[in-house]
């Protein structure tokens, strides 16, 4: 049976007005886990393993084809399903859109899009640096540095 664990960390002090938290979601074991995600701020999700899908119901999940995504601000609950692997998540406050991403937030509301849509090749560099880190502290340092 698959089980998920979640580990949280704070960003550097200077980033806290823009990023509320970082977190790892780690799924271990055979099978999949499902979760109902509450409406929330934007998240960047960097997937280092497993098969993942998101959607408006457990019966309407779309598999993710990109391993670095931005999940825009959600005004309604979303379902997530994943298998053994890990996802590093970066929460983004509204002010973070302006200061860190420079993107029009409304274009990403209730949508899951490739991170490269916003950061271009920088999205790949961020993903590579985070995934190469050996632990949560290293992933946090890589994200803070980016």
Buried (B, 14 or more C-beta within 10 A) or exposed (E): EBEBEEBEBEBEEEBEEBBBBBBBBBBBEEEBBEBEBEEBBBBBBBBBBBBBBBBBEEEEBEEBEBBBBBBBBBEEEBBBBBBBBBBBBBBBBEEBBEEBBEBEBEEBEEBBBBBBBBBEEEBBBBBEBBBEBEEBEEBBBBBBEB
